[in-house]
Amino acid sequence: MKKITAIFMSLVLVFSFTVAPVNANEKTADIGKTEIMTVDEYRQMLIEEGYPALTTDRYLKAAGFFSDMIRLLTGQILKPKKHFNVTTDDVIKEISEYALARSGFDMEKVLHRLPDINKPAEFVVNTFNLDTTELRNNFYAARDEAYENGDGTKGGICHFLGVYMSIIELCELYAVPVGENGEIYQIMMRFTYKDGTQEETSPGIYINTVTGECTNHDDSGMCGIGFNFNIAEMTMYATVGCWMRNFGFCLFYDVAASTMPYFFNYNTRRFKFDYDGREWMIQIWKGNYIITNGAEVGLYSRDAEKSGTYYDSATDEQMLEMSMQVYAGDKLLVNKPLQKHWWINGFNLSGRMYLPSTLTLKFSIVMPDEEMLQAFCESIDNHYRKDVTYTVDGLTVNVVW
């Protein structure tokens, strides 16, 4: 169930947090008149002030338009539009209000405007006259068998199908206090199905109301998506044990991201060097990720005899102490303190989006010895872009880009 929830949360993130460019004349528009900006003036405005991220209302209007088009093409346009039935408790409402004030993202409104997802399930159930209770029990039996055989993927799919084909009439989101201090809450979901059965499950989110950290009970990230989120800082960041670690990094990933500039718009630099009989790469990124401004510093290596562009993520033994900050002018957007990691990053949700070239990434890495320190510094000196500077303090390299 956690894997299915992770996929669902990823889709919510992708389709809820969407970037849209601002109207060039929106900033200077008065009632009854519009002052035309030159291209140079507009470019300078973007450099100095960035541009606004898409508001929740604009997103919902765009989503509503596409929904209406689908309903028109499927002949459903004359039927009343239905939304997925979701309720939230006071704790989640308070968190949503806080996020709305800090980022402009209205989670409550999005949750209550989610489209009805039951139609395909209802069609199948009604067409074949299926008993949803029996169907769910069969899927759950297959789920349990798969888990016993160590097939987590098949088990997760069977669980999802059991939930979905039961036809969800109500989804209740609520928070349960964990521990004695009352600071940490576990988010829970209660489904009410068509046959009247209720089922509770945890999507894997724990919220610390003092620090603002949204995490999981393990290192897999909230909902198992590989990322935690700090509400107080409005920043998302990867855990050490995130699932992406298994896939290393290669040039294809950046090429694929470049085909989706509406979601990913960033600059990157790769610093390659030899150390301890292996080929190493420290890659850095900064720019726009969906509706966030952020940056990344990744540590990778591979056997010396290998070719191509693929590198393995650093192992636990290879991880280094790293810190990073991201600035837009003098404004600090992301601050990650010194910590052992293989991929330190941070993605800040705010009301403005800044051009990648206007962001400043500052990071530090504590090297294990002089040999690796010297090799990394030489790779910066030899990089053809010549737009990255650094200082050295003992075994610590402080880099500015």
QUICORSUL-V41026 format. One record per residue. N is the residue number from 1. RES is the residue in one small letter. PHI is phi in degrees with one decimal (999 if undefined). OMEGA is omega as a letter, one per 40 degrees, with the letter a starting at -180 (none if undefined). Layout:
BEGIN
n=N res=RES phi=PHI omega=OMEGA
n=N res=RES phi=PHI omega=OMEGA
END
This chain:
BEGIN
n=1 res=m phi=999 omega=a
n=2 res=k phi=-65.6 omega=i
n=3 res=k phi=-66.6 omega=i
n=4 res=i phi=-66.5 omega=i
n=5 res=t phi=-63.5 omega=i
n=6 res=a phi=-61.4 omega=i
n=7 res=i phi=-62.4 omega=a
n=8 res=f phi=-61.5 omega=i
n=9 res=m phi=-63.6 omega=i
n=10 res=s phi=-62.6 omega=i
n=11 res=l phi=-65.8 omega=i
n=12 res=v phi=-61.6 omega=i
n=13 res=l phi=-62.6 omega=a
n=14 res=v phi=-66.8 omega=a
n=15 res=f phi=-92.9 omega=i
n=16 res=s phi=-95.9 omega=a
n=17 res=f phi=-97.7 omega=a
n=18 res=t phi=-124.9 omega=a
n=19 res=v phi=-92.8 omega=i
n=20 res=a phi=-137.8 omega=i
n=21 res=p phi=-68.7 omega=a
n=22 res=v phi=-81.3 omega=i
n=23 res=n phi=-60.6 omega=a
n=24 res=a phi=-58.0 omega=a
n=25 res=n phi=-101.0 omega=a
n=26 res=e phi=-63.2 omega=a
n=27 res=k phi=-65.3 omega=a
n=28 res=t phi=-107.2 omega=a
n=29 res=a phi=-76.1 omega=i
n=30 res=d phi=-107.9 omega=i
n=31 res=i phi=-64.2 omega=i
n=32 res=g phi=86.4 omega=i
n=33 res=k phi=-152.6 omega=i
n=34 res=t phi=-132.6 omega=i
n=35 res=e phi=-90.2 omega=a
n=36 res=i phi=-77.8 omega=i
n=37 res=m phi=-97.4 omega=i
n=38 res=t phi=-76.7 omega=i
n=39 res=v phi=-61.3 omega=a
n=40 res=d phi=-65.1 omega=i
n=41 res=e phi=-65.3 omega=i
n=42 res=y phi=-64.5 omega=i
n=43 res=r phi=-61.5 omega=i
n=44 res=q phi=-66.0 omega=i
n=45 res=m phi=-62.8 omega=i
n=46 res=l phi=-63.9 omega=a
n=47 res=i phi=-65.2 omega=a
n=48 res=e phi=-81.9 omega=a
n=49 res=e phi=-119.1 omega=a
n=50 res=g phi=72.0 omega=i
n=51 res=y phi=-138.0 omega=a
n=52 res=p phi=-72.6 omega=i
n=53 res=a phi=-72.3 omega=a
n=54 res=l phi=-63.9 omega=i
n=55 res=t phi=-74.7 omega=i
n=56 res=t phi=-60.4 omega=a
n=57 res=d phi=-63.3 omega=i
n=58 res=r phi=-66.8 omega=i
n=59 res=y phi=-61.4 omega=a
n=60 res=l phi=-64.5 omega=i
n=61 res=k phi=-64.6 omega=i
n=62 res=a phi=-65.3 omega=i
n=63 res=a phi=-63.6 omega=i
n=64 res=g phi=-64.4 omega=i
n=65 res=f phi=-62.3 omega=i
n=66 res=f phi=-65.1 omega=i
n=67 res=s phi=-62.9 omega=i
n=68 res=d phi=-65.7 omega=i
n=69 res=m phi=-63.3 omega=i
n=70 res=i phi=-65.6 omega=i
n=71 res=r phi=-66.0 omega=i
n=72 res=l phi=-67.6 omega=a
n=73 res=l phi=-68.2 omega=a
n=74 res=t phi=-96.2 omega=i
n=75 res=g phi=77.1 omega=a
n=76 res=q phi=-98.4 omega=a
n=77 res=i phi=-64.3 omega=a
n=78 res=l phi=-83.8 omega=i
n=79 res=k phi=-89.1 omega=i
n=80 res=p phi=-57.8 omega=i
n=81 res=k phi=-76.9 omega=a
n=82 res=k phi=-109.7 omega=i
n=83 res=h phi=-115.6 omega=i
n=84 res=f phi=-65.6 omega=a
n=85 res=n phi=-83.0 omega=a
n=86 res=v phi=-126.5 omega=i
n=87 res=t phi=-124.4 omega=i
n=88 res=t phi=-132.2 omega=i
n=89 res=d phi=-91.7 omega=a
n=90 res=d phi=-65.7 omega=a
n=91 res=v phi=-63.7 omega=a
n=92 res=i phi=-67.4 omega=i
n=93 res=k phi=-61.5 omega=i
n=94 res=e phi=-64.2 omega=i
n=95 res=i phi=-63.7 omega=i
n=96 res=s phi=-63.8 omega=i
n=97 res=e phi=-64.2 omega=i
n=98 res=y phi=-63.9 omega=i
n=99 res=a phi=-63.7 omega=i
n=100 res=l phi=-62.8 omega=a
n=101 res=a phi=-67.6 omega=a
n=102 res=r phi=-87.4 omega=a
n=103 res=s phi=-124.4 omega=a
n=104 res=g phi=85.9 omega=i
n=105 res=f phi=-88.8 omega=a
n=106 res=d phi=-97.6 omega=a
n=107 res=m phi=-64.0 omega=i
n=108 res=e phi=-60.5 omega=a
n=109 res=k phi=-64.8 omega=i
n=110 res=v phi=-64.1 omega=a
n=111 res=l phi=-59.8 omega=a
n=112 res=h phi=-82.4 omega=i
n=113 res=r phi=-110.8 omega=i
n=114 res=l phi=-61.2 omega=a
n=115 res=p phi=-66.3 omega=i
n=116 res=d phi=-63.7 omega=a
n=117 res=i phi=-100.9 omega=a
n=118 res=n phi=-85.4 omega=a
n=119 res=k phi=-57.0 omega=i
n=120 res=p phi=-60.5 omega=i
n=121 res=a phi=-65.1 omega=i
n=122 res=e phi=-62.6 omega=i
n=123 res=f phi=-61.3 omega=a
n=124 res=v phi=-65.3 omega=a
n=125 res=v phi=-62.3 omega=a
n=126 res=n phi=-72.0 omega=a
n=127 res=t phi=-64.9 omega=a
n=128 res=f phi=-103.2 omega=i
n=129 res=n phi=51.7 omega=a
n=130 res=l phi=-90.9 omega=i
n=131 res=d phi=-90.3 omega=a
n=132 res=t phi=-64.3 omega=i
n=133 res=t phi=-65.4 omega=i
n=134 res=e phi=-64.4 omega=i
n=135 res=l phi=-62.4 omega=i
n=136 res=r phi=-62.7 omega=i
n=137 res=n phi=-61.3 omega=i
n=138 res=n phi=-66.0 omega=i
n=139 res=f phi=-64.6 omega=a
n=140 res=y phi=-67.6 omega=i
n=141 res=a phi=-64.4 omega=i
n=142 res=a phi=-65.1 omega=i
n=143 res=r phi=-62.2 omega=a
n=144 res=d phi=-61.5 omega=i
n=145 res=e phi=-64.3 omega=i
n=146 res=a phi=-64.6 omega=i
n=147 res=y phi=-63.7 omega=i
n=148 res=e phi=-63.3 omega=i
n=149 res=n phi=-88.4 omega=i
n=150 res=g phi=80.3 omega=i
n=151 res=d phi=-97.8 omega=a
n=152 res=g phi=-66.7 omega=a
n=153 res=t phi=-65.3 omega=i
n=154 res=k phi=-63.2 omega=i
n=155 res=g phi=-61.6 omega=i
n=156 res=g phi=-64.8 omega=i
n=157 res=i phi=-65.3 omega=i
n=158 res=c phi=-63.3 omega=i
n=159 res=h phi=-63.4 omega=i
n=160 res=f phi=-59.5 omega=a
n=161 res=l phi=-64.4 omega=i
n=162 res=g phi=-63.3 omega=i
n=163 res=v phi=-69.0 omega=a
n=164 res=y phi=-65.8 omega=a
n=165 res=m phi=-74.1 omega=i
n=166 res=s phi=-77.5 omega=a
n=167 res=i phi=64.9 omega=a
n=168 res=i phi=-79.9 omega=i
n=169 res=e phi=-92.6 omega=i
n=170 res=l phi=-155.2 omega=i
n=171 res=c phi=-121.1 omega=i
n=172 res=e phi=-105.1 omega=i
n=173 res=l phi=-102.9 omega=a
n=174 res=y phi=-149.5 omega=a
n=175 res=a phi=-113.6 omega=i
n=176 res=v phi=-117.2 omega=i
n=177 res=p phi=-63.7 omega=i
n=178 res=v phi=-119.2 omega=a
n=179 res=g phi=85.0 omega=a
n=180 res=e phi=-98.4 omega=a
n=181 res=n phi=-82.8 omega=i
n=182 res=g phi=73.2 omega=a
n=183 res=e phi=-92.6 omega=a
n=184 res=i phi=-109.8 omega=i
n=185 res=y phi=-121.7 omega=i
n=186 res=q phi=-101.3 omega=i
n=187 res=i phi=-79.0 omega=a
n=188 res=m phi=-123.4 omega=i
n=189 res=m phi=-126.8 omega=i
n=190 res=r phi=-118.6 omega=i
n=191 res=f phi=-97.2 omega=i
n=192 res=t phi=-111.9 omega=a
n=193 res=y phi=-94.7 omega=a
n=194 res=k phi=-57.8 omega=a
n=195 res=d phi=-83.8 omega=i
n=196 res=g phi=89.8 omega=i
n=197 res=t phi=-70.2 omega=i
n=198 res=q phi=-114.9 omega=i
n=199 res=e phi=-140.4 omega=i
n=200 res=e phi=-107.0 omega=i
n=201 res=t phi=-152.4 omega=i
n=202 res=s phi=-110.2 omega=i
n=203 res=p phi=-75.3 omega=a
n=204 res=g phi=88.6 omega=i
n=205 res=i phi=-130.5 omega=i
n=206 res=y phi=-120.6 omega=a
n=207 res=i phi=-114.8 omega=i
n=208 res=n phi=-93.9 omega=a
n=209 res=t phi=-73.5 omega=i
n=210 res=v phi=-90.3 omega=a
n=211 res=t phi=-87.6 omega=a
n=212 res=g phi=83.7 omega=a
n=213 res=e phi=-74.3 omega=i
n=214 res=c phi=-110.3 omega=a
n=215 res=t phi=-132.6 omega=i
n=216 res=n phi=-110.0 omega=i
n=217 res=h phi=-77.6 omega=i
n=218 res=d phi=-127.0 omega=a
n=219 res=d phi=-95.5 omega=a
n=220 res=s phi=-88.3 omega=a
n=221 res=g phi=84.9 omega=a
n=222 res=m phi=-59.8 omega=a
n=223 res=c phi=61.3 omega=a
n=224 res=g phi=76.6 omega=a
n=225 res=i phi=-83.2 omega=i
n=226 res=g phi=94.4 omega=a
n=227 res=f phi=-128.8 omega=i
n=228 res=n phi=-101.1 omega=a
n=229 res=f phi=-138.0 omega=i
n=230 res=n phi=-106.1 omega=a
n=231 res=i phi=-67.8 omega=a
n=232 res=a phi=-62.2 omega=a
n=233 res=e phi=-98.0 omega=a
n=234 res=m phi=52.5 omega=a
n=235 res=t phi=-128.0 omega=i
n=236 res=m phi=-103.2 omega=a
n=237 res=y phi=-151.1 omega=a
n=238 res=a phi=-81.3 omega=i
n=239 res=t phi=-83.9 omega=i
n=240 res=v phi=-62.2 omega=a
n=241 res=g phi=-93.5 omega=a
n=242 res=c phi=-62.6 omega=a
n=243 res=w phi=-64.7 omega=i
n=244 res=m phi=-64.3 omega=a
n=245 res=r phi=-60.6 omega=a
n=246 res=n phi=-72.1 omega=a
n=247 res=f phi=-108.0 omega=i
n=248 res=g phi=54.4 omega=i
n=249 res=f phi=-152.7 omega=i
n=250 res=c phi=-147.4 omega=a
n=251 res=l phi=-58.9 omega=a
n=252 res=f phi=-58.6 omega=a
n=253 res=y phi=-61.7 omega=i
n=254 res=d phi=-69.4 omega=i
n=255 res=v phi=-63.3 omega=i
n=256 res=a phi=-63.2 omega=i
n=257 res=a phi=-65.1 omega=a
n=258 res=s phi=-68.3 omega=i
n=259 res=t phi=-81.6 omega=i
n=260 res=m phi=-125.0 omega=a
n=261 res=p phi=-63.0 omega=i
n=262 res=y phi=-68.6 omega=a
n=263 res=f phi=-108.6 omega=a
n=264 res=f phi=-128.9 omega=i
n=265 res=n phi=-138.4 omega=a
n=266 res=y phi=-141.7 omega=i
n=267 res=n phi=-105.3 omega=a
n=268 res=t phi=-145.0 omega=i
n=269 res=r phi=-136.0 omega=i
n=270 res=r phi=-120.9 omega=i
n=271 res=f phi=-117.0 omega=a
n=272 res=k phi=-111.2 omega=a
n=273 res=f phi=-160.4 omega=i
n=274 res=d phi=-101.2 omega=i
n=275 res=y phi=-160.2 omega=i
n=276 res=d phi=54.8 omega=i
n=277 res=g phi=76.0 omega=i
n=278 res=r phi=-129.5 omega=i
n=279 res=e phi=-92.9 omega=a
n=280 res=w phi=-116.2 omega=i
n=281 res=m phi=-141.5 omega=i
n=282 res=i phi=-108.5 omega=a
n=283 res=q phi=-109.7 omega=a
n=284 res=i phi=-126.6 omega=a
n=285 res=w phi=-138.1 omega=i
n=286 res=k phi=-153.7 omega=i
n=287 res=g phi=152.8 omega=a
n=288 res=n phi=-107.6 omega=i
n=289 res=y phi=-124.1 omega=a
n=290 res=i phi=59.0 omega=i
n=291 res=i phi=-113.1 omega=i
n=292 res=t phi=-115.9 omega=i
n=293 res=n phi=-101.8 omega=a
n=294 res=g phi=-166.5 omega=a
n=295 res=a phi=-157.2 omega=a
n=296 res=e phi=-143.9 omega=i
n=297 res=v phi=-133.1 omega=a
n=298 res=g phi=-114.0 omega=a
n=299 res=l phi=-115.5 omega=a
n=300 res=y phi=-137.6 omega=i
n=301 res=s phi=-154.8 omega=i
n=302 res=r phi=-160.1 omega=i
n=303 res=d phi=-62.7 omega=a
n=304 res=a phi=-63.4 omega=a
n=305 res=e phi=-82.4 omega=a
n=306 res=k phi=-77.9 omega=i
n=307 res=s phi=-125.8 omega=a
n=308 res=g phi=89.8 omega=a
n=309 res=t phi=-112.6 omega=a
n=310 res=y phi=-84.6 omega=i
n=311 res=y phi=-128.6 omega=i
n=312 res=d phi=-81.7 omega=i
n=313 res=s phi=-65.4 omega=i
n=314 res=a phi=-61.6 omega=i
n=315 res=t phi=-77.8 omega=i
n=316 res=d phi=-58.6 omega=a
n=317 res=e phi=-70.5 omega=a
n=318 res=q phi=-91.9 omega=a
n=319 res=m phi=-60.0 omega=a
n=320 res=l phi=-123.7 omega=i
n=321 res=e phi=-75.4 omega=a
n=322 res=m phi=-137.5 omega=i
n=323 res=s phi=-139.3 omega=i
n=324 res=m phi=-157.1 omega=i
n=325 res=q phi=-136.9 omega=i
n=326 res=v phi=-123.8 omega=a
n=327 res=y phi=-120.7 omega=i
n=328 res=a phi=-115.4 omega=a
n=329 res=g phi=66.4 omega=i
n=330 res=d phi=-93.2 omega=a
n=331 res=k phi=-86.7 omega=i
n=332 res=l phi=-81.9 omega=a
n=333 res=l phi=-96.0 omega=a
n=334 res=v phi=-134.6 omega=i
n=335 res=n phi=-138.9 omega=i
n=336 res=k phi=-112.0 omega=a
n=337 res=p phi=-68.7 omega=a
n=338 res=l phi=-58.8 omega=a
n=339 res=q phi=-159.9 omega=i
n=340 res=k phi=-77.5 omega=a
n=341 res=h phi=-157.6 omega=i
n=342 res=w phi=-111.8 omega=a
n=343 res=w phi=-152.7 omega=a
n=344 res=i phi=-83.2 omega=a
n=345 res=n phi=-156.4 omega=i
n=346 res=g phi=-165.0 omega=a
n=347 res=f phi=-131.9 omega=a
n=348 res=n phi=-97.6 omega=i
n=349 res=l phi=-88.2 omega=i
n=350 res=s phi=-149.7 omega=a
n=351 res=g phi=-77.4 omega=a
n=352 res=r phi=-120.8 omega=i
n=353 res=m phi=-111.3 omega=a
n=354 res=y phi=-114.5 omega=i
n=355 res=l phi=-60.5 omega=a
n=356 res=p phi=-53.1 omega=a
n=357 res=s phi=-68.4 omega=a
n=358 res=t phi=-92.4 omega=i
n=359 res=l phi=-83.9 omega=i
n=360 res=t phi=-117.4 omega=i
n=361 res=l phi=-103.4 omega=i
n=362 res=k phi=-119.6 omega=i
n=363 res=f phi=-145.7 omega=i
n=364 res=s phi=-130.8 omega=i
n=365 res=i phi=-133.6 omega=i
n=366 res=v phi=-93.9 omega=a
n=367 res=m phi=-80.7 omega=a
n=368 res=p phi=-73.7 omega=a
n=369 res=d phi=-159.9 omega=a
n=370 res=e phi=-64.8 omega=a
n=371 res=e phi=-62.8 omega=i
n=372 res=m phi=-69.3 omega=i
n=373 res=l phi=-58.9 omega=a
n=374 res=q phi=-66.1 omega=a
n=375 res=a phi=-63.6 omega=i
n=376 res=f phi=-67.3 omega=a
n=377 res=c phi=-62.4 omega=i
n=378 res=e phi=-65.3 omega=i
n=379 res=s phi=-66.5 omega=i
n=380 res=i phi=-69.3 omega=a
n=381 res=d phi=-60.1 omega=a
n=382 res=n phi=-89.5 omega=a
n=383 res=h phi=-67.4 omega=a
n=384 res=y phi=-68.8 omega=a
n=385 res=r phi=-72.1 omega=i
n=386 res=k phi=57.0 omega=a
n=387 res=d phi=-118.4 omega=i
n=388 res=v phi=-119.1 omega=i
n=389 res=t phi=-117.0 omega=a
n=390 res=y phi=-155.1 omega=i
n=391 res=t phi=-130.6 omega=a
n=392 res=v phi=-120.9 omega=i
n=393 res=d phi=-132.1 omega=a
n=394 res=g phi=68.6 omega=i
n=395 res=l phi=-99.0 omega=a
n=396 res=t phi=-98.5 omega=i
n=397 res=v phi=-104.2 omega=i
n=398 res=n phi=-105.9 omega=a
n=399 res=v phi=-114.3 omega=i
n=400 res=v phi=-127.7 omega=i
n=401 res=w phi=-136.9 omega=none
END
